[in-house]
Amino acid sequence: HLTAPSPPLTALRAFEAFARHGSMTAAAAELCVTHGAVSRQVRLLQDTLAVQLVSGSRRRLELTPAGTQLASRLSAAFRTIQGAVSAVRADDRRVIEISCLGTLAMKWVIPRLERFLAAHPDVLVRLPESYAPADFRRHRYDGAIRIVPDGEAVPGAEATPFMLQHQGPVLAPHLIDPARPSDVLAGLPRLYASTFPEAWPLWSTLTGIALPPAPVEREFAHNHSMIEAAVAGMGVAIAPWAFVAPDIASGRLVAPFDFARRPSRFVFLRPLDRPDAAVDAFRDWLVAEGAASPPPPTPSTSPAAETAPAPPPAAGRSNPAG
């Protein structure tokens, strides 16, 4: 009997990358080749198998049922190959890739990461930055850290909440008058991140603190840029507690008002079909670290307190104003 020729590995690799990304351009970027090279490899694979794997116009190619079936099995096979190669390297430590919100990685995960690495010396952790929805079909990372609304399911993922989400205003210490802290809400530029532009209105709703019109609004691409702008005195920012806790502890920022509990959580996501002891260990470590993280402090001042009469001086003490 004649045996059908096996398709080239490069063609299988190009097709699998296209199927994950849903884009020839993205697949080409991952493989460091041209868009045309990926397209030619996909056509070669179809010709070799005599099966149509993609359909549609050049700009809107989609997988056929046969293409979907093949892509799923190829992704699993390439993961197996990657694991086999990693297992025989001179450095036999397991490398896990955890897609993470950039500011959370810098301000919360990395300052704690040494504790995980010390407990698991056989595991290396990579933290590529991403704010996009986690899609384990298109991306090969082993897990992802995202903010997920309470009660919302993430298709194709096991979701493990590990920390509540609080958000509040912060600013440089020299910008605030302790006697009139609410002046910062009306008198200073208001900073926000484009990744969550509704942060200020939501905080106002959750706390019941009315926001006067901002004299200036300044937008930043990410929270970490906005936080550094606040440290530099460019205005009052609105940020998650987990992102600013180190700067408040060090005195770079102050938080004059409440941090409101948002109806969302920091969640660890992992694909449903990929058992992995190293990823399990990282997930469990996140849960433990989240439980040990201190909650935001209760502010010493509030807009309501500014209008209340001052308490009388304590008995036996001199009045410093006298």
N, C-alpha and C positions, 0 to 999 in steps of 0.2 A: 504494500500500500504506500502511496505517496503521502508524505507528511507536509502539511502546509507550512510555508516559511514563517518563522517567528518574527514578529514586528521588531524593529530596532528599538533599543532601550531609550535612545534620545527622543524618538517619536512618542513613546509611552510617557516619558518624563514631561515633555512639552504639553501633551494632552492633559495630563494630571494637573499641571500648574494652571492651565487655562480653565479647567473645570472648577478648581478651587476658587480662583479669582473671578471667574465669569468675564474675563477680559483678556484679549490677546496682548494688549499693551502692558497690563500688570504682570502677566506671565513672562513676557519678554524681559521686563525689569528684574524679576526675581532670578531668571536664568542668565542674565547678562548677555542677551542676544537681541536681535532686531524683531520687530513685530512680524515682518515677513518670514523670518526663520521659523517662528512658532507656527504661523499659518501653514507653511510648507510641511512641517513635521506632522501637523494634524491631518492634512490631506494625505500624506504618505501613509499614516496609520489607517485611515479609512480605506485606502486602496489596498493595503496589505491584508486587512481583515475582510474586505468586501462587505463592510457594514457601515451605514451612515451613523455617525456619532454626534454630529452637530447639524443644525438646520437654521434657516432664517437668513436675513440679509447680512451683508458684511458687517454692518454697524450694530446688528442686534442678533448675534449668534446665540443659540440656546442648545442645550444638550437634548438629544433624543432619549427615549427610554433606554435604548441600548447604551448610549453614552453615559447616562446617569449610573447605570449598573456597573459599567467598566470603571468609571471614575471612583466610585466608592471602594471597589476592591483594590484599585491601584494605590489609592491613598493609604490604605491599611498596609499594603505590601511595602511601600516606600518607607513607612514608619518602622516596619520590621527591619528593613535593611539598615536604616539609620541607627536603630538600636543595636543591631549586630556589629556594626562598624565601631560604635562607641564602646562596646563591651571588650574589644580586643586592642584598643589603643593603650599606649604606655601609661597614660593617666586614665585609670579605670573609674574615675568619679562620674556619677550620673549628672548630666547637665539638664536642668529643667528651665524652660523659657516661660516666664510669667508676664503677659502683657499687662501693663499697669498705667493708671493715670499718672502723668508726669509729676505733678506737684505732690501727690501722695507718696510716690516713690522717693522723692527728695526729702520731704519733711517728716515722713512717718515710717516708711518701710526700711529705707537704708539705715537710718540711725539705730534701728533695732536688729538689723539683719545679722550682725555678728553673732547674736545669741543663737539664731537658727543654724548658722554655719558651724559654730562650735559644737552644737548638739548632733549635727549631721555632717561630719567631715567628708563623707563620701558623696556629697551632693553639692553641685555648683548651681547657682541661681543667676539667670540673666533676666533683666527687667526692661525689655523694650517699651518705649513710651507710646501710648495710644489712648485716644478719647473716643474712638469709633466703637459702635456696638460690637460685642464679641461674636465672631462668626467662625466656629470651629470647622466648618466645611471648607472655608476659603483660606484659613490661616492655620499654621502648624504649631502654634504655641500650645503649651501643655495646660495652661490655665490663664485666667484673666481676672483682674480686680477692677470692678466698676461700681458706680453708684446706681442702685436699682430701686425704683419706687416700691414702697411697702405693698406686698400682696401681688406683685407682678411676676409672672413666670417668664423665664428666658428659654425659648425653644432650643432643644438639643443640648441643654446644659444642666448639670447638677449645680444648684445655687446654694451657697452656704453664707448667710449673713455673719459678719464678724465684728461690726461696730456701728453704733447709731450715728446719725448725721445731724450735727448742730451747725448753725450758721449765725454769724453776728458781725457787727461793725468793729473795725480795728483802725488804729492810726498811730502816728509817731507821738511819743509822750509830750514833746515840746509844743504840740499843736492844741492841746486841750487845757481849758481853764477848769480846774477841779470844782470851782464854785458854780460854774454854768456849763456842765458837760454837754447839754443838748444843743449848745450853740454850734457844735461841729456839724450837726445835721442840716443846718440852714446856711452856715457861713463858709463851709469848705467844699472844694470839688468832690464829687461823689465818684468813686472808682468801682468798676465791675469787670468781670471776665466775660468774654464773648461766648465761652462754653456754657454759661448759665446767666443770660442777660436779665432774667426775671428775679434774680436774687433779692434785690432791694424791695420790690413790691411784695414778694412773698414774706420776707422778714417783717415788714410792716403789718401784714395781715396776721401773721402768727403771734406777734407780740402785742398788737393793739396800739403800737406807737405810730402816730401819724407822721408822715414824712412831708416836711415843707418842700417847696420847689427847690431843686438843686441849682446853685449858681452856675455850676459847670459839671458836665458828666464826661468821664474819661474811660474809654474802653480799652481793654488789654486782651491779647490773644489767649493768654492762659493765666491761671491763678497765681503761679509763681512770679510772673512778671508784675502782676497787679500788687502782690504782697511787697515786692521790693520797691515799687513805686510808693506804697504807703510808708515804708520804712524811711524812704528818702524825703518824706514830707509833702508829697504831691496831692494829698487829700485823704479822705476817709474811705476805706475799702470795706467790702462785705465779703467774708470768706468763711469756709468751713473751719470749725474748731481744730480738727486734726491737722489742717494745713498751717495754722498760725500758733499752735500751742508752744512750740519751741521758741518762737520770737517773743511771745508774751512772757514766757519764763525767763528769758534772758534780758528783758527790758527794752528790746528793740521796738516793741509795739505795746499799746495798752488797749484794753477792751472795756469801754465805759458803760456798755449796755448789755442786756441779756443776749445769750446765744440761744436762738429758737430751735427747738427740735423739729427738723424737717421730716415730712412723711416719706423718707427714703433711708437706705442703709448702704454702707460699704459691704460689698458682697464678693465672695470668691466664686468664680465660675470655672467649671471643668467639663470637658465633653463626657457624655454619658457612656460612650463605648470604649474608653481607654483606661483600664485599670492600671494604676501606677503607684507603687508604695512611696516613692519620693514625693509625688504630688500630694498624696494623702498626708504625708508628714508636714509639708508646707501649709496645707489647708488647716491642719490641726494647730500648727504654730500660730497662724494668723488669728484663729479663734481665741487662743490663750492670750495673745498680745492685746487683742481688742478688749477682752474682759479686764485686763490689767491696766488699761489706759485710763487716766483720770478724766472725769467729766469736766465740762467747762465750768469755770467758777461763777458764783453768784456775784453780780457787780455790786460795788459799794455805793454807787450812785445810780439814779434813774431820773428821767424827766419829771416824774411825779414828786420825787423828793425835793426838787428844787423849789417848789412852790409851798412846801410844808414849813411851818414855823420852826425856828431853830430850837433845840432842846435847851433847858436852863443849864448853867454850869453845875458840875457835880459838887456836892457839899464838901467843904474842906479844901477846895482847890481855888486858886486865883483865876480870875478871868483874864486870859492873855490879851484881850482887847482893852482891858481896863488900865 
